Amino acid sequence: MGKADFLSPKAIANRIKSKGLQKLRWYCQMCQKQCRDENGFKCHCMSESHQRQLLLASENPNKFMDYFSDEFKNDFLELLRRRFGTKRVHNNIVYNEYISDREHVHMNSTQWETLTDFTKWLGREGFCKVDETPKGWYVQYIDRDPETIRRQEEQARKKKQELDDEERSARFIEEQETPVYTELKRESEEEKVAFNLGASSCIAGPSKSSSALGASALKAAASSSSSSSSSTKRKDTSSGSESRSEKKKKSALEEIIEMEEKKKKKEDAVRTDYWLQPNIVVKVMTKRLGEKYHKKKAIVTEVRDKYGAVVKMVDSGDKLKLDQAHVETVIPAPGKRVLILNGPYRDIEAVLEGIDVKTFSATLTLDSGQQKGKRVDIAYEDFSKLA
């Protein structure tokens, strides 16, 4: 029987079948050929062209498998990034869209046997956030683009600044509304305490006011004779009380408190809100970069715009661009050299002598500058280990 005509029903049915997705186990990735049934796949495996491809693959099988695995991983992640972004989505939905492309790399040629194994591998390597639910596995792409991270950090910084401004204004309003009660004190024993009761005297009736005026007039007449002598005495007592109040000295506790306040103001004047310096060791604290970098040590190689830095990971040697909010200082063992990052001793190298866990500070011996050899107490966040 001759071959079916191009427009015959059988030929049309064959073309329709070839357009749709076929079973994965009947696809040969080396030859990039899809068979429709088991018999066709068996005949293809016995063909001469397939045998030549197997000979090529047998020379270096790991090379071909790694190539197909990388292609599958890159295409899958690219589709996940472009189609769904950083949204949480079921892995089967992404895979069905991926295999809708006829030229895609099939999973049976990669190092992963099932989609579940591939999803778990994405989570372990930090490419995606994965979680298992009763409905299956879900994936969420982690965008590590430096520009995207920079925009997110800028938005977080602006939001934090707005919240700080709101809290500051709310605190100021509370302080204005809260009444301040002070203790009534007399600086000297001769000083008289006067109360203004003018408002109450205006409320009183006419009979009481007239009697009060008469009494006051009698007192004024009686005191007119001795006004000259009493005025002289008042002047003497007032001048004496003023001299005594001027000579009154501050207590030792008040002097210590005043000295501490001056010292604190002086330290606050030289403090800044940025502390990053080159050649110091820091610890990466952000979880956005995955478990590979979380709580790992790095060396600051370059400081950018005071608040950002380029760091080099100690373990892997990878270079990352991070904000100072995503890292923290590293406290070495006693005897190691450190760099002071903030306060009046900024940019001075020192040697760590001891650590005080209760006050969250350490004792350092300055190793450079005019005050070399001086011992100072510095907070944990104001110094870090030198690389």
Steps between C-alpha positions, in 0.01 A plus 500: 500500500645840405571790732195700608427818307593833665135603525370160604333466842781277626772747404310789656449300822872420516591867467253598771646239733856615433413859596381410849708400798611137506607277785833594657633146512483474120719804435870477412687815606826404329327474162227752592236263366153436641342157444125446529499153652721233647553320170619819329742577784636144483561530125673835552735355763606232250569753222853582384473874571401436864794263544741768373360751750542246781865451406558874522327521839688200639831685461398762762152431642527755784567780253174439313294454818639819657427692181139381480451561876627858474281569198194360677571699819570829319191478278278403794623787720479750212137404440425520874662847523334649191156339534442504878770730647531451876146363545440163667377247241448125468796325335273301264358822355849624414604161361193472276575839348864403459431175311249674273807610302573223251876565506541481878755279674324193642543397860597140423837628371586691820633398840151525655262210466181679609370855526490467880874425510567802280281723723684387815833566330391858416423559868832355621704707256316822592350573158142487632300478820321164498236358733290185498123513548220240473450625143864447404822699482504878457795710381579872533782655300771692690606806301871568562542771240722775656278773358189339649669459839611864488144618430360286782760634744426858391127448556563340841727791599239758398227313687714478811582871479130587470417284802781661700371847414147404603620351829713807568209737439265285712753495784542877477121550520480272806777693672322827430168372633640332813508748796830538686472516880785669691567506872448829682832601657633807679860597443525668844309495826428880491337482157120524513265281296223712339170375357292701256137489620376798300237296313333379822482851645306622196237229550421608861188709578487879567480476882813283522691716254422821696615348830815371334573847363449656846735254663762558236470877544555471878803281445641748251457786748662305781798402290561846349687615809756220479532487121842662490660253744333189353601589143863518606474158667336344193777624278760351731324161519441482124864581423610239754279228352627574149860473610429171681324353194795598281743339740295179511712223347393195299519159665753238387227286342372795294853574378552134397166495315587823321843362396341179369246698298775713345701188417195332342423810292860510382490132396163542325638794303770281338275197438357432153226271369743326259787277614621283209877499438721304254700195615270407790323167555119507513223241526218485242166505688243540220299192394413636155810344346416149623659266750825498302599844630291534817718547812819450294807722542623736231772763451410855398701581188339832403264754662249679277290804595588452870210254556578230240794268455641234268588193707687180417377181666769324702381146417402517132676817383177638349464877480177668614377857527324552834367779718634550853157402634557147360831437683628523856841529663712198596658472848827299490676312778694702763841606374386557141516835320182698435401831343282753685218605265312773689530748785792721611758228418374437145752353246744403777639145513498323835558165670211317667579440869171366640123481453229605745184303419281689749560846350542378140839670475867410477827639638740610226860625508558768238783401266526814287452874523611750765338304784680172425493260794185646654227258612141582406161327521324478162156355417477186282354684199777764497794272409568199281776251423770603253549282193 
